[in-house]
């Protein structure tokens, strides 16, 4: 997510959290070999955090800094997850569309500014049935034109039939908002319970469709294989750009620049004015 897989996690039991840590490790150990800097953007959804994030958020940075959400190394991701898990209060509904909108916006920005040379993987771990089905479909259809694969792992015994719909193996998704079908298949759903006793098969099932999805995107955009390492350009990163956009929004509403900078530098988990006001009172 992101040149690397952003991890989105939601848990309502210690057993589920152990499964999530196992899955982050199992899949991450494979994917990190394709990530040159070993940095992972990690997000959560469906939770609040006393004093720091009092309202339920459906897209927040797990490390508490939405403008610098990357965590170094897979072990760093696990340690951050374990630390933050104790501070979170989980709550429904379960929504995917907020994170999907954020990821789509990021990839659209970086595809233009940072060259069409990266492919992204979004790993979603959830134990709940989603409550925003049509909005999620709209964002997946939007994402089907982008260099992105989405892996959804269902944990627990919930009815995951809606996830099979999102997988779209039988019928392509149709967006009522965009009035079009998805351009290509980009979603893989894996029910953890079916493979929990066979980690090798679980990893295979989880990642099975990614190579084909990557090639289908490259072929659709006529992007040839890159044989030389690309040089970094001087374009601002998506996170830097988001920070500037948020700062401009707050200044337009009368907030002092010094207050804005101090609050953002201290870390804000979600880019909303209401959370900014909460955090600014603590800085």
C-alpha positions in Angstrom: 0.0 0.0 0.0 2.1 1.9 -1.1 5.0 0.1 -2.6 4.4 -2.2 0.3 1.3 -3.7 1.9 -0.5 -1.3 4.2 -2.1 -3.4 7.0 -5.5 -2.6 8.3 -6.6 -4.4 11.4 -9.7 -4.8 13.5 -10.0 -7.2 16.4 -12.5 -7.9 19.2 -10.6 -10.7 21.1 -7.1 -11.7 22.1 -7.5 -14.9 20.0 -8.3 -12.8 16.9 -5.4 -10.5 17.6 -3.1 -13.5 17.7 -4.4 -14.6 14.3 -3.8 -11.1 12.9 -0.2 -11.1 14.2 0.3 -14.5 12.6 -1.1 -13.4 9.3 0.8 -10.1 9.2 3.9 -12.2 9.8 3.1 -15.0 7.3 2.2 -12.8 4.4 4.6 -10.0 5.3 7.6 -12.3 5.3 6.9 -13.0 1.6 5.9 -9.5 0.5 8.8 -7.7 2.3 11.2 -9.4 -0.1 9.7 -7.2 -2.9 10.0 -4.0 -0.9 13.3 -2.3 -1.2 13.1 0.0 1.9 11.3 -2.5 4.2 8.9 0.2 5.3 5.2 -0.5 5.7 2.3 1.9 5.8 -0.1 0.6 8.5 -3.7 1.7 9.1 -6.5 0.7 11.3 -10.3 1.0 11.1 -13.3 0.7 13.4 -11.8 1.9 16.6 -11.3 4.9 18.9 -8.5 5.7 21.3 -9.1 7.5 24.6 -7.9 11.1 24.6 -5.8 10.7 21.4 -8.7 9.8 19.1 -12.0 9.9 21.0 -14.3 9.3 18.1 -14.4 6.0 16.1 -12.3 6.3 13.0 -12.4 4.1 9.9 -9.0 5.1 8.6 -6.2 6.1 11.0 -2.5 5.6 11.1 -1.6 2.8 13.6 1.5 4.7 14.7 -0.5 7.8 15.4 0.8 9.9 12.5 -1.3 10.0 9.4 1.3 12.1 7.6 4.1 9.6 8.3 2.4 6.2 8.7 5.3 4.1 7.6 6.8 1.6 10.1 10.3 0.2 9.5 10.6 -3.6 9.2 8.0 -6.3 9.7 9.0 -6.8 13.3 8.4 -3.0 13.8 4.9 -3.5 12.5 4.2 -6.4 14.9 5.6 -4.4 17.9 3.5 -1.3 17.0 0.4 -3.4 16.6 0.9 -5.1 20.0 1.5 -1.7 21.7 -1.5 0.1 20.1 -3.9 -2.8 20.5 -4.0 -2.3 24.3 -5.1 1.3 23.8 -7.8 0.8 21.2 -11.6 0.6 21.8 -13.1 -1.3 18.9 -16.6 -0.5 17.6 -18.8 -1.1 14.6 -19.8 -0.6 11.9 -17.1 -2.3 9.8 -16.3 -0.1 6.8 -13.7 -0.7 4.1 -14.5 2.3 1.8 -12.7 4.9 3.9 -9.4 3.1 3.7 -9.9 2.3 0.0 -10.6 5.9 -0.8 -7.4 6.9 1.0 -5.3 4.3 -0.8 -6.8 5.1 -4.2 -6.1 8.8 -3.7 -2.5 8.0 -2.7 -1.9 5.7 -5.7 -3.5 8.2 -8.1 -1.1 10.9 -6.8 2.0 8.7 -6.9 1.3 7.2 -10.3 1.4 10.8 -11.7 4.1 12.3 -9.6 6.4 9.4 -8.9 6.3 7.6 -12.3 4.2 4.5 -13.2 6.9 2.1 -11.8 5.4 0.8 -8.6 2.8 -1.8 -7.8 0.8 -1.8 -4.5 -0.7 -4.4 -2.3 -3.4 -3.7 0.3 -3.9 -6.3 2.9 -7.1 -6.1 4.9 -7.7 -8.2 8.0 -11.2 -8.2 9.4 -13.5 -10.2 11.6 -16.6 -8.4 10.7 -19.2 -8.1 7.9 -18.9 -4.8 6.1 -21.7 -2.3 6.3 -20.8 -0.2 3.3 -21.0 -2.7 0.5 -21.9 -0.4 -2.4 -19.3 2.3 -1.4 -16.7 -0.4 -1.1 -17.6 -1.7 -4.6 -17.4 1.8 -6.0 -13.8 2.2 -4.6 -12.7 -1.3 -5.8 -14.0 -0.5 -9.3 -12.0 2.8 -9.1 -9.0 0.9 -7.9 -9.2 -1.7 -10.8 -7.6 1.0 -13.1 -4.7 1.5 -10.7 -1.6 -0.6 -9.9 -3.1 -2.3 -6.9 -4.1 -5.7 -5.6 -6.3 -6.1 -2.6 -6.1 -9.2 -0.3 -8.9 -9.6 2.3 -8.4 -12.1 5.0 -11.5 -13.0 7.0 -10.9 -14.0 10.6 -13.4 -15.8 12.8 -16.8 -17.4 12.1 -18.8 -14.4 10.7 -20.8 -14.7 7.5 -18.3 -13.7 4.8 -20.5 -14.2 1.8 -20.2 -10.5 1.0 -16.5 -11.0 0.7 -17.0 -13.6 -2.0 -18.9 -11.0 -3.9 -16.0 -8.6 -3.7 -13.7 -11.4 -4.8 -15.6 -11.1 -8.2 -14.4 -14.5 -9.5 -17.9 -15.2 -10.9 -19.1 -11.8 -11.8 -17.2 -8.5 -12.3 -18.2 -5.7 -9.8 -20.3 -2.8 -11.1 -20.1 0.7 -9.7 -23.4 2.6 -9.6 -21.4 5.8 -8.8 -19.0 5.4 -11.7 -21.5 3.6 -14.0 -19.0 1.0 -15.1 -17.6 -2.5 -14.4 -14.2 -3.1 -12.9 -11.4 -3.1 -15.5 -9.7 -6.2 -14.1 -9.9 -8.6 -11.1 -7.9 -7.2 -8.2 -9.4 -8.8 -5.1 -8.5 -12.1 -3.4 -10.6 -13.1 -0.4 -9.2 -15.8 1.9 -11.2 -17.3 4.9 -8.6 -17.9 7.5 -10.5 -20.7 9.2 -10.1 -23.0 6.1 -6.3 -22.8 6.1 -5.3 -22.1 9.7 -3.7 -25.5 10.2 -1.7 -25.3 7.0 0.5 -22.1 6.9 2.1 -23.0 3.7 -1.2 -23.4 1.9 -2.5 -20.3 3.6 0.4 -18.2 2.2 -0.1 -19.7 -1.2 -3.8 -19.1 -1.3 -3.3 -15.5 0.0 -0.8 -14.5 -2.7 -1.9 -16.8 -5.6 -3.6 -14.2 -7.7 -1.1 -11.3 -7.2 1.4 -12.1 -10.1 -1.4 -12.4 -12.6 -3.0 -9.2 -11.4 0.3 -7.4 -11.6 0.9 -8.6 -15.2 -2.7 -7.8 -16.2 -2.2 -4.2 -15.1 1.2 -3.7 -16.8 -0.2 -5.2 -20.0 -3.3 -3.0 -19.9 -1.1 0.1 -19.6 1.6 -1.0 -22.0 4.3 -0.7 -19.4 7.4 -2.8 -20.3 9.6 -4.5 -17.7 12.0 -2.1 -16.1 15.6 -3.5 -16.3 17.4 -0.7 -14.5 16.8 0.8 -11.0 14.8 4.0 -11.3 16.3 7.1 -9.8 14.2 8.9 -7.2 12.7 12.1 -8.5 12.2 15.3 -6.5 8.4 15.2 -6.4 6.8 15.6 -3.0 5.6 12.3 -1.5 1.9 11.7 -1.1 2.1 12.1 2.7 4.0 15.5 2.3 1.3 16.6 -0.1 -1.5 15.5 2.2 0.1 17.4 5.0 0.2 20.6 3.0 -3.4 20.2 1.9 -4.5 19.7 5.5 -2.5 22.6 6.7 -4.0 24.9 4.0 -7.5 23.7 5.0 -6.9 24.5 8.7 -5.4 27.9 7.9 -8.4 28.7 5.7 -10.5 28.1 8.8 -8.5 30.5 10.9 -6.2 28.2 12.8 -2.7 29.8 13.4 0.2 28.3 11.4 2.3 27.7 14.6 -0.5 25.8 16.2 -1.0 23.7 13.0 2.7 22.9 12.7 3.1 22.0 16.4 0.1 19.7 16.4 1.0 17.9 13.1 4.6 17.5 14.3 3.4 15.9 17.5 1.4 13.4 15.5 -2.2 13.1 14.5 -3.8 9.8 13.7 -6.5 11.0 11.2 -6.6 14.2 9.1 -9.9 15.7 10.5 -10.4 19.2 12.0 -12.2 17.7 15.0 -9.2 15.5 15.9 -6.8 18.4 15.2 -8.7 20.4 17.8 -8.4 17.5 20.3 -4.7 17.0 19.7 -3.9 20.8 19.6 -5.3 21.1 23.1 -2.8 18.4 24.3 0.3 19.9 22.6 
